[in-house]
Amino acid sequence: MTWDKLTEQATACHLLQNSLASGRVAHAYLFLGPDTKNKTKAARLLAQALNCEMGAPCTTCQSCQLIASGSHPDVQVLAPDGRFLRLDQIRELCRQAGNTPLVGRTKVYIVLEAEKLLPEAANHLLKTLEEPPSDTVFILCAEHRQTLLPTIVSRCQEVWFRPLTPKIAAQRLQEEGCNPRQAHLAAYLAAGDLATAKAWADEDAAEKWEQFAGLVEKLPQGKAALFQAAETFAQAPEQFLPLLQSWYRDLLAWRVGARQDIYHRGKEEALDQMAFLYDPKELVRCSQIIEKTNQLIFGRIRVNVRLALEAMLVQLIPGQQVLA
């Protein structure tokens, strides 16, 4: 893998390449955006560039190959243990960061899903970022900067990885063996979010979509429908919240006349009936409420998922859009 292979994230890659070329590599980066796959690839490429025997990711030297295989002793990838990144994980990472490189020039620590840092883990990492060890680069990957401690964000150079278009996401799914119909449906339902699309790219996707649409169409009817939806959504919030976000995006598109841009094709009648229960400003606030709930559920603090969803759905009832 080389930089030119990440064509969908050319802007982010150019920024990193310019930092390398100028010798102004930050001690900590924050890779933001929903494109998890390319964020991880770019993090590994940066680690290769910092340790490549040829001065760039050549992919053939021993250092590049060790990093690509995940076995380089100076490059580590840290992922959540279950739902969270725990204090003991971060404490061990920071301890190792204080050592000198074993075989390479630069130690690189890639922290995936950094928004899942528990408060005590985030505070411990912050102390290391405030006084970073020499010859060390941290790369934190997250979807949204708002889910991280502001003090952590302020000590990182932010690099934005834009969302994929649904068309590209569908192509990715087909490359991984998904049949074209399922890939198209999953990519558009997930609004191009590849991780969410993968969760929908199975034989049950159409059935799940119908179940979702049936629940959402009933939301304006009152609390009974609301509680039923919350119970179902709580079983897989990582799937249903992005789907709900794309639904309200479509409601806004339908409401303002951009009907050619909708993702939920085949649900035009339901969209038409529901869109005009809101004014456009209310639909914008609905999207903000859904995003805020997504950050709450998948953030650093443990919450009751069903109660959080119920609180969100109450606010999505027409005329109830209030942001805390």
N, C-alpha and C positions, 0 to 999 in steps of 0.2 A: 504494500500500500504506500502510495506517495501522495503529495499534496494535490496534484492535478487530478486525482481520482475523486476527490470530494467536490465535484462540480456544483452540487446543490448548495454548498456552503462556501462559495468562492470568496465572499467578502470576509468572512471570519478567518479563512485560511490565509488570505493576503495580509491581514493584520498581524497574524502570528509570524508569517514569513518575514514581514518588515521588521518586527521586533528582533528576530534572529539575525537578520542581515545587518542591522544597526548596532547589535550588541547590547540592546536595551531590553533584556528579558526581565520581566517582573518576577518577584519572589513568590507571588501568588496570583493565580488567575481564577476567575469565576465564569464558567461557561454556562450561558443561560439559553433557555428555549426548550421546546418540546421534542426536538430531534435527537433523542437519546443515543441512537446508533452512531450518528456522525459526531456528536460531542465526544463519545468514547474513542472513536477512531482518531479524531483530531488530537485528543489528549495523548494517545499513544504515539502519534506522529511527532508531537512536540517533544516527548520523552526521547524518541529516537534521534531527533535532530540535535538535542542537547548532549547526546552520548555517542553519536555515529563516528566511526573511525575515519570517515571520509568528509566529515563536516556537515553533512546533510543526510536525510533519511535515504540511504542507498539501498536498503532492504536486503543487502547481501553480506555485510560485515557481521562478525559474531555478535556485536552489541545490538544491532538492529534485529537480528534473528532472535536473540534472547528476549528482547522486549516484545516482539511480535508473538512469541510463544508464551509469554507471561512468566518467564523464568529468570529474568534479569534481577540480580540481588539488590540493585540500587533503584529499581522501579517497582512500586507496589500499587495495586488497585484495591481500594477498600469499598465494600458495599454493605448495606444494612444487614444486620443479623436479625432476620424477621422483619418487623415493621420499622425498627429504629436503628440508628447508629449510636452505640452505647459508649459510655465513658471509658470502659476498659479497652475498647477498640482504639479510641482516639489517644488514650494515654500511651498505649504501646506504639502507635504510629509516631507520636511526638518524641517518644524515647529514642526510637530508631533514627529519627530525623537529626538528632544531635550527634550521631556518629559520622565519621568520614566515609566517603564513597568507597565501596569495596573493590570494584573493578572499573567503574565508569568515571566520568568527569563530574556528573551532576546527579544527585538523588532526586527522584521525582515521585511524588505521592498524589495519586489520583483518587479523589473521594467522590464516589457516585451517589446520586440522590442525597446531596448535602442538606436538603430541606428536612431530612429525617433525623438530623442531629438532635439528640435529647439536650435539654438546656445545660446540664452539667458538662456534657461532651462538647457542646458549642463553646462554652466558656473556657474549657481547657485548651481547645484548638486556638481560640482567640489569643491566649497568652503566647503561644508559639508564633502566631502570625505577627504579633506585636514586636517580637524579638526573633526574627527568622534566622535559623542556622545558615551558615555559609554553604555554598555549593548545593543548595536545596531549592526546589520549586514545588509549590503546592498547586494542584488543579482541582478546584471544586466544581462539580457539575450539579446544576439544579434547573428547574423549570422557571421559577420566579424568584426575583431578588427579595420580594416582600416576605418570603417564608424564612429568611435567614436573619440573624442578628445584624442590625445596621452597622455595628462596629466591625463585624467580619467583612461585610460588603465593602466598607470603606478602605479596607486593607488589601483588596484584590483589584486587579485590572479586569474589567468586565468585557466579555466577548459574546456577542449575540449570535445565536444560530437560529435562523428563521424557520418557521414551520414549513413542512413539505406541502406542496399542492396535493389535493386528493388524487390527481392523475399520476403523479410520481409515486405516491404511497401505494396506489394500486399496482403499478409496475413492480415495485419492490416486493409486494406480496406474491405476485405471479412468479418472480424470480426465485422465491422460496418455496414454490410448489403449490400455491393456492390457485384454484381454477379461476378463470377470468371473471365469471359472474359473482362469485363470492368475494373476490378481491375488490371489484368495483363497489359492491354494496358496502363492504367493511370500510373501505377508504373514505367513501363519502359520508357514511354515518359518523365516522370518527373525525371528520373535517380535516383529514390529512395527518392527524396524530398517529404515527406509525405504531407506537406501543399499544394504543387503544385499538387500532385497526386489527392488529394481530389477535387481540382477544376476541374480536368479532368475526374473524376469518375462519369460520368452521361451518359445518353443515347445519348448525342450529341458528346461524346468524339471522336468517329471515324470520324464524319463529320468535327469537328474542326481540327483533325489531317490532314485530306485530304486538308482542306483549308490552313493550315499552310504549308504543304509540297509543295502545288502548288505555294505558294508565294515564298518560299525559293528557289525552283528549278529555278525560273525566275530571281533571283537576279543578276547573272552574265550578264544578257541581257542589263542592263543599268538602267538609272535613273527613267524611267517610272515605271518599276517593283519595284524599290526601294521605291518610294513615295507611291505606292499602299500598299506595305508591312508595311511601317511606319504607315499609316493610320489605318490599321487593328490591328497591334500590340499595338497601343496607346490605343485601347479600353479595353485591358486587359493585360497590361505589366507584371503583376504578374504571368500570365499563359504562355505568349509567350516567355519571356526572358529565363526561365529555359529550355523551349523546344528548343529554338535556341541554347542554350549552349550544350544540349545533341546532337543536330544535328551536330554541329561542332566537338564534341567529336567523333561521329561516322565517320565523314569525315576523321579525323586523324587516327582512328583505321583502316578504310578501306585503307587509303593511305599507311600505314606501314605494311599491311598484316594481321592485327588482326581482320579478318572479322567475326569471330565467336563471338566477343564481342559486336556487335552493338546492340543498343536499338531499332532503327527504322526498325524493320523487316517488309518486304513487300515493302521497298523502296530501295532495293539493286541497281536497275538500275539507279535511280536518284543519289544515293551516288557514284556509279562508275563514272558517267558522271561528277560529280562536284568535286570529291576528287582530280582528277589529274590536275585540274586547279590551284592548290596550291602546294607548296612544304611543307613538314612537319613543318618547322619553321614558315611559314606563318599561318598555321592552329593553332599552339600554340598561336601565337599573336592574332588571331581571338578570341580565347577563353578568352584571357586577356582583349581584347576590350569589349567583351560582359559583362564580370564580372565588369569591370570598369563602364560601362553604368548602370548596375543593381544597383551598389552602389550609383551612382549619382542620379538616379531616386528615389530610396527609402531611400536616406540619409537625412541629417538634413536640407538641403537647398532646397527650392522650385525651381523646374526647369520646363521648357516647355517640357512635355514628348515627344510629337511628334517630336520636333526639336532635342531632344537628341537621339531619335531613328533614325532619318534621318542621323544625323552625324555618328552614329555607323554603319549603313548599308553601307554608302559610304566607310567606312574603311574596310568593309568585302568584297568588290569587289576584286577579285584576283589582286595582285600586289599593293594594296593600304594599306597594314597593317602598320599603324604608331601609336605608343602609345604616347599620349601627355605627 
